[in-house]
């Protein structure tokens, strides 16, 4: 069984909401800086693809 590492949202996050609207798993939570729940994230990469500030990456 493969081991997955959740995407993380870095300090460049501008809390624009683009990623939260695109996440098919509902793994992203709002805040001053958004966060990704690693227990829900499926590693599809959609959030990283749509992030305008390129704040989302793999650890």
NULUMKOL-116790 format. One record per residue: residue number from 1; residue in one letter; x, y, z of N, C-alpha, C in turn. Coordinates in pm, 1 decimal. Example, Ala and Ser with C-alpha at 12.3 -4.5 7.8 and 13.67 -1.06 7.14 Angstrom:
# NULUMKOL-116790
node num 1	residu A	n_xx 1319.0	n_yy -569.0	n_zz 780.0	ca_xx 1230.0	ca_yy -450.0	ca_zz 780.0	c_xx 1320.0	c_yy -330.0	c_zz 780.0 $
node num 2	residu S	n_xx 1285.0	n_yy -225.0	n_zz 708.0	ca_xx 1367.0	ca_yy -106.0	ca_zz 714.0	c_xx 1290.0	c_yy 3.0	c_zz 787.0 $
END
This chain:
# NULUMKOL-116790
node num 1	residu X	n_xx 84.3	n_yy -117.6	n_zz 0.0	ca_xx 0.0	ca_yy 0.0	ca_zz 0.0	c_xx 89.2	c_yy 124.4	c_zz 0.0 $
node num 2	residu X	n_xx 66.8	n_yy 218.8	n_zz -92.2	ca_xx 151.1	ca_yy 338.0	ca_zz -97.9	c_xx 126.0	c_yy 430.0	c_zz 21.7 $
node num 3	residu X	n_xx 229.4	n_yy 502.5	n_zz 58.0	ca_xx 217.4	ca_yy 600.8	ca_zz 165.2	c_xx 200.6	c_yy 738.1	c_zz 101.1 $
node num 4	residu X	n_xx 97.2	n_yy 810.9	n_zz 142.9	ca_xx 69.2	ca_yy 942.4	ca_zz 86.5	c_xx 108.6	c_yy 1051.0	c_zz 185.1 $
node num 5	residu X	n_xx 157.8	n_yy 1161.2	n_zz 130.6	ca_xx 186.1	ca_yy 1279.6	ca_zz 211.8	c_xx 90.5	c_yy 1387.5	c_zz 165.4 $
node num 6	residu X	n_xx 22.0	n_yy 1447.4	n_zz 257.9	ca_xx -75.8	ca_yy 1550.1	ca_zz 225.5	c_xx -7.0	c_yy 1675.6	c_zz 173.4 $
node num 7	residu X	n_xx -73.5	n_yy 1743.2	n_zz 81.4	ca_xx -26.8	ca_yy 1875.4	ca_zz 40.5	c_xx -34.2	c_yy 1967.9	c_zz 161.4 $
node num 8	residu X	n_xx 47.9	n_yy 2069.4	n_zz 162.3	ca_xx 46.0	ca_yy 2168.9	ca_zz 269.5	c_xx 33.6	c_yy 2307.7	c_zz 208.0 $
node num 9	residu X	n_xx -24.2	n_yy 2399.7	n_zz 285.2	ca_xx -40.3	ca_yy 2537.1	ca_zz 240.4	c_xx 60.3	c_yy 2622.3	c_zz 316.1 $
node num 10	residu X	n_xx 146.8	n_yy 2690.1	n_zz 241.3	ca_xx 253.4	ca_yy 2769.3	ca_zz 301.5	c_xx 211.8	c_yy 2910.7	c_zz 336.9 $
node num 11	residu X	n_xx 310.1	n_yy 2986.4	n_zz 384.6	ca_xx 286.9	ca_yy 3123.1	ca_zz 429.7	c_xx 249.1	c_yy 3219.3	c_zz 317.0 $
node num 12	residu X	n_xx 266.8	n_yy 3177.9	n_zz 191.8	ca_xx 229.3	ca_yy 3263.1	ca_zz 78.4	c_xx 78.7	c_yy 3263.9	c_zz 54.3 $
node num 13	residu X	n_xx 3.4	n_yy 3185.2	n_zz 130.2	ca_xx -142.0	ca_yy 3176.7	ca_zz 115.0	c_xx -204.7	c_yy 3314.2	c_zz 136.7 $
node num 14	residu X	n_xx -291.1	n_yy 3354.0	n_zz 42.7	ca_xx -359.6	ca_yy 3482.7	ca_zz 52.5	c_xx -507.2	c_yy 3464.4	c_zz 89.6 $
node num 15	residu X	n_xx -545.6	n_yy 3343.6	n_zz 125.8	ca_xx -682.4	ca_yy 3310.9	ca_zz 168.4	c_xx -787.0	c_yy 3358.7	c_zz 68.2 $
node num 16	residu X	n_xx -761.2	n_yy 3333.3	n_zz -59.4	ca_xx -851.5	ca_yy 3378.6	ca_zz -165.4	c_xx -972.9	c_yy 3287.8	c_zz -182.8 $
node num 17	residu X	n_xx -961.7	n_yy 3160.5	n_zz -138.7	ca_xx -1072.9	ca_yy 3067.9	ca_zz -149.7	c_xx -1074.3	c_yy 2983.3	c_zz -274.9 $
node num 18	residu X	n_xx -981.7	n_yy 3005.8	n_zz -365.7	ca_xx -980.2	ca_yy 2928.2	ca_zz -490.4	c_xx -965.1	c_yy 2779.0	c_zz -463.4 $
node num 19	residu X	n_xx -875.0	n_yy 2742.1	n_zz -376.3	ca_xx -848.9	ca_yy 2600.3	ca_zz -350.4	c_xx -966.7	c_yy 2531.1	c_zz -282.2 $
node num 20	residu X	n_xx -1028.1	n_yy 2599.0	n_zz -188.2	ca_xx -1138.2	ca_yy 2537.4	ca_zz -113.0	c_xx -1255.8	c_yy 2505.6	c_zz -205.5 $
node num 21	residu X	n_xx -1277.9	n_yy 2589.0	n_zz -304.9	ca_xx -1386.2	ca_yy 2566.2	ca_zz -400.9	c_xx -1356.4	c_yy 2451.1	c_zz -495.8 $
node num 22	residu X	n_xx -1228.6	n_yy 2421.9	n_zz -518.1	ca_xx -1188.9	ca_yy 2318.5	ca_zz -613.9	c_xx -1160.0	c_yy 2181.8	c_zz -552.3 $
node num 23	residu X	n_xx -1139.7	n_yy 2175.1	n_zz -421.5	ca_xx -1102.8	ca_yy 2048.2	ca_zz -357.7	c_xx -1219.6	c_yy 1949.5	c_zz -362.6 $
node num 24	residu X	n_xx -1203.6	n_yy 1837.8	n_zz -435.1	ca_xx -1313.2	ca_yy 1740.8	ca_zz -445.3	c_xx -1335.7	c_yy 1661.7	c_zz -316.4 $
node num 25	residu X	n_xx -1237.1	n_yy 1660.0	n_zz -227.6	ca_xx -1248.8	ca_yy 1582.3	ca_zz -104.1	c_xx -1297.3	c_yy 1666.2	c_zz 14.1 $
node num 26	residu X	n_xx -1302.1	n_yy 1797.2	n_zz -2.3	ca_xx -1342.5	ca_yy 1883.4	ca_zz 108.1	c_xx -1240.7	c_yy 1886.3	c_zz 220.5 $
node num 27	residu X	n_xx -1113.1	n_yy 1876.9	n_zz 185.3	ca_xx -1006.0	ca_yy 1866.6	ca_zz 285.0	c_xx -952.0	c_yy 2000.7	c_zz 332.2 $
node num 28	residu X	n_xx -996.3	n_yy 2111.0	n_zz 272.5	ca_xx -938.9	ca_yy 2241.8	ca_zz 302.1	c_xx -1030.7	c_yy 2322.6	c_zz 393.2 $
node num 29	residu X	n_xx -969.1	n_yy 2383.2	n_zz 495.5	ca_xx -1042.8	ca_yy 2466.2	ca_zz 591.2	c_xx -999.1	c_yy 2611.9	c_zz 579.1 $
node num 30	residu X	n_xx -1096.4	n_yy 2702.7	n_zz 600.4	ca_xx -1068.2	ca_yy 2845.7	ca_zz 593.4	c_xx -997.8	c_yy 2894.3	c_zz 719.7 $
node num 31	residu X	n_xx -934.2	n_yy 3010.8	n_zz 706.5	ca_xx -867.5	ca_yy 3076.3	ca_zz 817.9	c_xx -783.6	c_yy 3190.0	c_zz 763.4 $
node num 32	residu X	n_xx -704.5	n_yy 3252.8	n_zz 848.9	ca_xx -614.2	ca_yy 3357.3	ca_zz 800.7	c_xx -522.6	c_yy 3299.2	c_zz 693.1 $
node num 33	residu X	n_xx -481.0	n_yy 3176.1	n_zz 716.8	ca_xx -409.8	ca_yy 3095.5	ca_zz 618.0	c_xx -487.4	c_yy 2965.1	c_zz 612.7 $
node num 34	residu X	n_xx -524.6	n_yy 2920.8	n_zz 495.8	ca_xx -602.5	ca_yy 2798.0	ca_zz 484.7	c_xx -516.7	c_yy 2678.2	c_zz 524.9 $
node num 35	residu X	n_xx -582.7	n_yy 2566.5	n_zz 558.8	ca_xx -510.4	ca_yy 2445.4	ca_zz 595.3	c_xx -575.5	c_yy 2324.7	c_zz 529.5 $
node num 36	residu X	n_xx -496.6	n_yy 2220.7	n_zz 513.3	ca_xx -542.2	ca_yy 2097.2	ca_zz 450.4	c_xx -539.8	c_yy 1985.5	c_zz 553.8 $
node num 37	residu X	n_xx -652.5	n_yy 1917.2	n_zz 570.6	ca_xx -661.4	ca_yy 1805.1	ca_zz 663.2	c_xx -596.3	c_yy 1683.3	c_zz 597.0 $
node num 38	residu X	n_xx -482.6	n_yy 1636.2	n_zz 650.6	ca_xx -413.0	ca_yy 1524.2	ca_zz 587.2	c_xx -491.3	c_yy 1392.9	c_zz 591.2 $
node num 39	residu X	n_xx -587.0	n_yy 1381.8	n_zz 682.7	ca_xx -667.9	ca_yy 1260.4	ca_zz 691.4	c_xx -775.6	c_yy 1254.2	c_zz 583.5 $
node num 40	residu X	n_xx -803.3	n_yy 1367.9	n_zz 520.9	ca_xx -907.7	ca_yy 1375.1	ca_zz 418.0	c_xx -847.3	c_yy 1394.1	c_zz 278.2 $
node num 41	residu X	n_xx -732.1	n_yy 1459.1	n_zz 270.5	ca_xx -666.0	ca_yy 1488.4	ca_zz 142.6	c_xx -638.4	c_yy 1359.0	c_zz 65.1 $
node num 42	residu X	n_xx -672.9	n_yy 1358.5	n_zz -63.1	ca_xx -650.4	ca_yy 1241.9	ca_zz -148.7	c_xx -529.4	c_yy 1258.0	c_zz -239.3 $
node num 43	residu X	n_xx -455.6	n_yy 1368.3	n_zz -223.5	ca_xx -335.4	ca_yy 1394.9	ca_zz -302.5	c_xx -363.1	c_yy 1408.5	c_zz -452.0 $
node num 44	residu X	n_xx -479.4	n_yy 1461.4	n_zz -487.6	ca_xx -511.1	ca_yy 1476.6	ca_zz -630.0	c_xx -433.9	c_yy 1592.9	c_zz -692.5 $
node num 45	residu X	n_xx -394.2	n_yy 1691.6	n_zz -611.2	ca_xx -315.9	ca_yy 1803.9	ca_zz -662.1	c_xx -396.6	c_yy 1917.7	c_zz -720.7 $
node num 46	residu X	n_xx -527.7	n_yy 1905.9	n_zz -720.5	ca_xx -612.1	ca_yy 2010.2	ca_zz -778.2	c_xx -588.6	c_yy 2143.9	c_zz -708.7 $
node num 47	residu X	n_xx -576.6	n_yy 2142.2	n_zz -576.9	ca_xx -556.5	ca_yy 2266.7	ca_zz -502.1	c_xx -428.4	c_yy 2336.9	c_zz -544.7 $
node num 48	residu X	n_xx -320.9	n_yy 2261.5	n_zz -559.3	ca_xx -192.7	ca_yy 2319.5	ca_zz -600.5	c_xx -200.9	c_yy 2374.0	c_zz -742.4 $
node num 49	residu X	n_xx -275.0	n_yy 2305.0	n_zz -827.7	ca_xx -287.5	ca_yy 2348.6	ca_zz -967.1	c_xx -360.3	c_yy 2481.8	c_zz -980.6 $
node num 50	residu X	n_xx -456.9	n_yy 2508.1	n_zz -892.2	ca_xx -537.8	ca_yy 2629.8	ca_zz -906.2	c_xx -491.7	c_yy 2745.0	c_zz -817.9 $
node num 51	residu X	n_xx -398.4	n_yy 2722.9	n_zz -727.3	ca_xx -355.9	ca_yy 2827.3	ca_zz -633.3	c_xx -283.9	c_yy 2940.9	c_zz -706.2 $
node num 52	residu X	n_xx -341.9	n_yy 3063.4	n_zz -702.2	ca_xx -280.2	ca_yy 3174.9	ca_zz -773.9	c_xx -149.2	c_yy 3225.2	c_zz -711.9 $
node num 53	residu X	n_xx -127.1	n_yy 3194.6	n_zz -584.7	ca_xx -4.1	ca_yy 3239.9	ca_zz -520.2	c_xx 99.8	c_yy 3127.0	c_zz -507.5 $
node num 54	residu X	n_xx 67.7	n_yy 3010.7	n_zz -564.9	ca_xx 156.2	ca_yy 2893.6	ca_zz -562.1	c_xx 200.2	c_yy 2859.9	c_zz -419.9 $
node num 55	residu X	n_xx 104.7	n_yy 2870.2	n_zz -325.0	ca_xx 134.5	ca_yy 2846.5	ca_zz -184.0	c_xx 115.9	c_yy 2701.6	c_zz -142.0 $
node num 56	residu X	n_xx 67.4	n_yy 2615.9	n_zz -233.2	ca_xx 38.3	ca_yy 2477.3	ca_zz -196.6	c_xx 139.3	c_yy 2383.8	c_zz -262.4 $
node num 57	residu X	n_xx 197.1	n_yy 2295.1	n_zz -180.0	ca_xx 297.3	ca_yy 2202.1	ca_zz -230.7	c_xx 298.2	c_yy 2077.1	c_zz -144.9 $
node num 58	residu X	n_xx 373.9	n_yy 1979.2	n_zz -189.5	ca_xx 397.7	ca_yy 1860.8	ca_zz -107.9	c_xx 508.5	c_yy 1892.6	c_zz -10.6 $
node num 59	residu X	n_xx 504.4	n_yy 1835.7	n_zz 110.1	ca_xx 610.6	ca_yy 1865.6	ca_zz 209.5	c_xx 745.4	c_yy 1810.0	c_zz 165.5 $
END
